[in-house]
Amino acid sequence: MDKILIFGNGQIGNFYLNYFSAKGIPCQITSTDITDLTQIEVAVSAFQPTVVINTAAKTNLEWCAQNKLQTFKVNVLGADNVAQVCDKKAIYFVHFSSGCILESKDENDFKKEEDTPHPISYYSWTKVWAENLILFNKQPNFRCLILRPRQPVSSQINYKNMLLKLLTFTKFIDTPNSGTVIEDLMQWTSELVDKRTTGVIHVANEGWTTPYEIGLLLKKHILPDLPVNKITKEELNRLTPEKRVDTILNIDKLKSIVGPVGFYKQRLEEIIIQLGDNFKKTDPEIIKEQLEKTVVQSKTRTQVNDQWEKLLKP
């Protein structure tokens, strides 16, 4: 049986921890500073994993652009530090990258793993550099899986959840994008790890939707007074300090390994309904804490609505 060590004590890392632990797989999460190679070696030596998953990263586009050195240290050098230790100890390494390093022209422009990256933000550049550095100057038997999700969403009340961010917005673009339901990603990752898959894999659900359509679903199922105003991509670019890409990922490689995956529009609505139920069941103080963190981040990139506080009421 595998022993899994997870770097990065955030939304994705804790999803993995809970998922693998529920399956009875020995699993541990660590907040180790991945910019410190010695700390990584200590953590790995203490737990003796057969699999290491790196989810540690700086992800807020505006913060990354304003803190380039720290972002580079974590997202690029830190990721490679973990890879180096895994290479040295012959540990299977899974790295969490991003589909935002690619840009689609329209709804028919599905991007494959081997397509040339086209990053337009500093954050996405660091993801490209990390992928290249991780695979550079390693031993021939280095086993590495690089996962590229796209706009991860879940039913959890977490300020990193894109759905919570959209619940604070007022304006939405109507451009097609892939998406990754994190609950589904857990099963895909498990199968990929079991098969010791290597290389780059796009991990997204089947099909695509738009932020505007997601806004309408959030309005329908969670926040009836959510202002869902459609804007153009040009208007969005004038609003946000850091430009966003539209990306549709080709997932043929994923399906060839794990079989059929859920359709994004269907799974998205199911997840949003579950999120609505979680708002009713979760401690109001936890909801308040997560929404306030969400609002702080949203204010760095757009105009925040005045309706989100209704989610705090029983």
Secondary structure, 3 states (H helix, E strand, C coil): CCCEEEECCCHHHHHHHHHHHHCCCCEEEECCCCCCHHHHHHHHHHHCCCEEEECCCCCCHHHHHHCHHHHHHHHHHHHHHHHHHHHHHCCEEEEECCHHHCCCCCCCCEECCCCCCCCCCHHHHHHHHHHHHHCCCCCCCCCEEEEEECCEECCCCCCCCHHHHHCCECEEECCCECCEEHHHHHHHHHHHHHCCCCEEEEECCECCECHHHHHHHHHHHCCCCCCCEEECHHHHHHHCCCCCCCCEECCHHHHHHHCCCCEHHHHHHHHHHHHHHHHHHCCHHHHHHHHHHHHHHHCCCCCECCCHHHHHCC
